[in-house]
Structure formats: C-alpha cells, structure tokens
Amino acid sequence: MRYTRRDFGKLALTAMPAVAISRPSLAAPAQAPAKPNSTINGVELGTITYSYRSMPDQSATAILRYVLDSGISRIEFMGGPVEAFAGAPPSGGFRGGGRGGPPPTPEQQAAQREAAERTRAWRTSVSMDRFKALRKMFNDAGVTIYAWKQLSPNMSDGEMEYVFNVAEALGCTHTTLELIDDPEQLRRIGQFAENGRSTRPITRTFRAA
C-alpha cells in the first residue's frame, strides 16, 4: 500500500500520544536532590575534609560529592583543596626530611624556598572572587563551610591577613591550626586577630599524633 505525504503526517500525529503515554518519564520534571542535614536533636554535626584524605580525587568539587554522600551539612575545609580551587601555584612535590626520611638536598631546599615565595606572593595578591564562588557552590548544595584550616605561626603578616580574608569569603566562623606550644606564637596570632576587624574569627584545633 502506498502512502501520500498527507497520509504519513496523519499517522505520525496519531502515534504521538501513544509515545507520550508509554514514556511518561520524558515529560516529567527532574527532581532536585535533597540537601543534607546533619543536625540531630539540635546538635550540629560536621566533619573536617581531612576525613576524605584517602579518596583519589582531592579537588573541591570531588570533596563536595564525598560530603553529600556522607549526609554532612557542615565542614571544616583543609587549606589545600581550597587554594587549589582558587588557582594557587603548585607547592612542589618534595616532602622529605620527616620521620626517618632523607633530608632535602640543597637543590630541593632551593626549590622549596622558591615555591614558598610563589605561594606567598599569590596569597597576598589573589582576589577573593574564587573563594566566594567556592562558598556558593557548597552553600547551594546545602553545605556550610564553618571553618578552614590554613593558618600557620610561620606566616607573614600579609599571609595571615589573607587567611582571615579567605575565612570571611568562605563564610567561616573559625580559622584553625595545629596545636602549637610556643606562647609567643599564640600571642602573635591572637593579637593579629584582635587588631583587625572585631568580627574576625579565630580558634585552635588539635589533632592527635
């Protein structure tokens, strides 16, 4: 049997409702994933992103996925992924000289100094826009960044200013660091925070050896 173009058009129009009925999911709107809520009986539970250190991808985007998969809505962010997201220069790969490790060679020491200087220059000149974008990405997914951990007593004043500025850009209420024993170092950090804006957050965090 031969069909004209008009006959073919009629057949196509007749078949369209059947396709829509047999595959309703094509027309159904996609549902947004539920946002995490790790507040239990009024207690806000969170985690530090160091908990995901064994995962293969340490990018900020991957960490957000790990956090969401864990059902966590509040995090303390380790400094490395935060700075990488914002475009920090590579820090260099040598990490020797630790427990039982070989000491760095003079060439490696020179490379470490150059990398530290590049990082220092970047920190004291970088825009806060990428940090604000990171905050938005996490907040939009339902995750609050309540702290970030990058503060060090060996930082210059300019770098400390940077740490507090990033904390504000991320929406943090805390900046954190490893336990230090030198009271003068603690006094310097405390005075630096107090001499700035009164809203600047600071606390200490302790990690078991």
Residue pairs with C-beta under 8 A, 6 or more apart in sequence:
3 11
20 26
20 27
33 68
35 73
35 141
35 142
36 67
36 68
36 70
36 71
36 72
36 73
36 142
36 143
37 71
37 73
37 142
38 44
38 45
38 46
38 71
38 72
38 73
38 74
39 45
39 73
44 74
45 72
45 74
46 72
46 73
46 74
46 75
46 76
46 146
47 67
47 70
47 72
47 74
47 75
47 76
48 75
48 76
48 77
48 78
48 149
49 63
49 66
49 67
49 75
49 76
49 77
49 78
49 81
50 78
52 58
52 63
52 66
52 67
55 62
55 63
55 66
58 80
58 81
58 84
59 81
59 84
59 85
60 81
60 82
60 84
60 85
60 134
60 137
61 85
61 137
63 77
63 81
64 137
64 138
64 141
64 143
67 75
67 143
68 141
68 142
68 143
72 143
73 142
73 143
73 144
74 143
74 144
74 146
75 138
75 143
75 144
75 145
75 146
76 145
76 146
76 147
76 148
76 149
76 174
76 176
76 205
77 145
77 147
77 148
77 149
77 170
78 148
78 149
79 148
79 149
79 150
82 131
82 134
82 148
82 150
82 166
82 170
83 150
85 130
85 134
86 126
86 130
86 131
86 134
87 122
87 126
87 130
88 119
88 122
88 123
88 126
89 115
89 118
89 119
89 122
90 115
91 115
91 119
92 111
92 112
92 115
94 104
94 108
94 111
94 112
95 101
96 102
96 103
96 104
96 108
97 103
97 104
104 112
120 156
120 158
120 159
123 158
123 159
123 162
124 156
124 158
124 159
124 161
124 162
126 162
128 165
128 166
128 169
131 166
131 169
131 170
132 169
134 145
134 170
135 145
135 169
135 170
135 171
138 144
138 145
139 171
144 171
145 170
145 171
145 172
146 172
146 173
146 174
147 167
147 172
147 173
147 174
147 175
147 176
147 203
147 205
148 166
148 167
148 170
148 172
148 175
148 176
149 175
149 176
149 177
149 205
150 163
150 166
150 175
150 177
151 160
151 163
151 175
151 176
151 177
151 189
151 202
152 159
152 177
153 177
153 180
153 182
153 185
153 186
153 188
153 189
155 163
157 192
160 189
160 192
161 196
163 175
164 175
164 193
164 196
164 200
164 201
164 202
167 174
167 175
167 200
167 201
168 199
168 200
172 201
173 201
174 201
174 202
174 203
175 201
175 202
175 203
176 203
176 204
176 205
177 189
177 204
177 205
178 205
178 206
178 207
179 204
179 205
179 206
179 207
180 186
186 204
189 202
190 202
193 200
193 202
